[in-house]
């Protein structure tokens, strides 16, 4: 059991390091959003380590996303504007979508347990990682801050659906493409190497030594 916990600790550490690296190299877009690939470590965690780990790594991503509002581990101009309105609501908006992304991915992967073709499951989770992140992030942005002067100016009179579609645009498609391909390839490689065993997915969280 101890060796298993060490294995899970190492994998978690690697995924968190990747989150930090990917957070720094985000690609800014004119809409104020960024092309990010941070959902890939979250998806890999949900597949390889289980639902709790997916939520945990997603939560770490959410914390990094919030820190970027202050210029730590990257910078988000939109995030800085949201913090100026309400630091608490900005934290909720930056943190919860990412935690829920990892949680849902783990649950969906578990729901695929009767589907034997592993690569199909991995590629689907990769796509959902980007899709759900976009859906949850943009929905929470509009719901929490939609009535503020900043968001009203940003939306420029567009309806909610039109704003989300135009704001996401190319970056959403790029994220979905890369997340699908890279998550599927990485998870399949780990599975072929015998490094994924869903029966052991909660080993890191158990209290046994």
Secondary structure as the mmCIF struct_conf table of DSSP 4:
data_model
#
loop_
_struct_conf.conf_type_id
_struct_conf.id
_struct_conf.beg_label_comp_id
_struct_conf.beg_label_asym_id
_struct_conf.beg_label_seq_id
_struct_conf.end_label_comp_id
_struct_conf.end_label_asym_id
_struct_conf.end_label_seq_id
HELX_RH_AL_P HELX_RH_AL_P1 UNK A 2 UNK A 24
TURN_TY1_P TURN_TY1_P1 UNK A 25 UNK A 25
STRN STRN1 UNK A 27 UNK A 28
TURN_TY1_P TURN_TY1_P2 UNK A 30 UNK A 31
BEND BEND1 UNK A 32 UNK A 32
STRN STRN2 UNK A 34 UNK A 35
TURN_TY1_P TURN_TY1_P3 UNK A 38 UNK A 38
HELX_RH_AL_P HELX_RH_AL_P2 UNK A 39 UNK A 48
TURN_TY1_P TURN_TY1_P4 UNK A 49 UNK A 49
HELX_RH_AL_P HELX_RH_AL_P3 UNK A 51 UNK A 67
HELX_RH_3T_P HELX_RH_3T_P1 UNK A 68 UNK A 70
TURN_TY1_P TURN_TY1_P5 UNK A 71 UNK A 71
BEND BEND2 UNK A 72 UNK A 74
HELX_RH_AL_P HELX_RH_AL_P4 UNK A 77 UNK A 85
HELX_RH_AL_P HELX_RH_AL_P5 UNK A 87 UNK A 111
TURN_TY1_P TURN_TY1_P6 UNK A 112 UNK A 114
HELX_RH_AL_P HELX_RH_AL_P6 UNK A 118 UNK A 145
TURN_TY1_P TURN_TY1_P7 UNK A 146 UNK A 147
BEND BEND3 UNK A 148 UNK A 148
HELX_RH_AL_P HELX_RH_AL_P7 UNK A 149 UNK A 155
TURN_TY1_P TURN_TY1_P8 UNK A 156 UNK A 157
HELX_RH_AL_P HELX_RH_AL_P8 UNK A 160 UNK A 192
TURN_TY1_P TURN_TY1_P9 UNK A 193 UNK A 194
HELX_RH_3T_P HELX_RH_3T_P2 UNK A 198 UNK A 200
TURN_TY1_P TURN_TY1_P10 UNK A 201 UNK A 202
HELX_RH_3T_P HELX_RH_3T_P3 UNK A 203 UNK A 205
#
